[in-house]
Amino acid sequence: MSRVWEVPVHDSTRVRDARMAAREACVHVGLAPPRTADAELVATELATNLLKHAGGGRIVVNLVAPPSGGADTSVQLFSLDHGPGIADVTAALRDGFTTADISLGAGLGSCRRIANAFHLYSAPGRGTVATARIDPEPDGRGTPVGDVPAGGITVALAQAEQCGDAWSWVRSGGLRTLLLADGLGHGPKAAHAAGAAVAELRRIAHLPPVDILRRLHTVLRPTRGAAVSVAQVDTERAELTFAGVGNVGARLRTGNTWTSLLTHPGIVGAYFPARVPLRRVPWHRDSLLVVHSDGLPSRWSPPEDPHLLAHDPSVVAATILRDAGSPARPVRDDTSVAVLAPDRRTSAHDSRL
């Protein structure tokens, strides 16, 4: 979804900014006051940990629509850093554990308990990524949630409020359909194009990828258009089909090998090609698909750490985005990364190193 919040956290004044970003996101989607308070607490603890243990980092807040096509939208918080990593994850996730003077005393353990889904990946010397999803209802607190085979992260160029990138996924019977759209240019008009593509997916996710792209071409004609990729997993056939138009990238991991999936030049909504190639490949238990907009550097290195690859897709996506950029190599465009994996995710508090 096009509205994003990003807060660099390098001094104590930004902890409040992170908390306010979480509040604004909750108000934006109409979450009730108790859930808003939960999101604020999680944002405060994550930002505090960035200062105390990582020397700084950033908080990103996204909005996530449910894959069932319902109206309820969740708030997803990301904490990204390049710090020393967490030496003892088990202790850090213990409820009430904190060493920060400015903390509320809740710690990551409370974040895990409060959030509907909480995931954490930390590697010594490379930093930590944490994700927390706050749903409209607190059902399932403290217990594992169902496997979610897709996850992603979106950030806007120069920390703008509107992002021209958007991603979403829909579960329709035995189909899992993932879409990533990169609206032409930046700002509200690009966000409108990408948002229109995501909204239409809810109605057409049962169609094959090429047909989805053709339908989107009609829907996006009143907009400035977008580059769009569509991946669809048929769980009954154990098969992935993929098609894309425009400058959006995709890489598929099977076993220990990464393969690029090519898209066709064009703009959905403006210049649609006469023929769109369809890639059809087996979908295995160890498969992993990464789709991304051109905000990600073209030479980004796919992750090889098996511990990371076994984590929730939201963590994998956020780690890829974190590692692809740095203060010396900032992103030069709106950026989205989305990951599709088999239904084999771990529990709601992924905390393995």
PyMOL commands that set and color helices and strands:
alter all, ss='L'
color gray80, all
select helices_A, chain A and resi 13-29+33-54+89-92+107-114+157-159+187-204+209-219+306-309+313-324
alter helices_A, ss='H'
color red, helices_A
select strands_A, chain A and resi 5-9+57-64+74-80+117-123+127-134+150-155+165-172+175-183+226-234+239-245+248-254+257-260+279-282+288-293+335-340+349-350
alter strands_A, ss='S'
color yellow, strands_A
deselect
rebuild
show_as cartoon
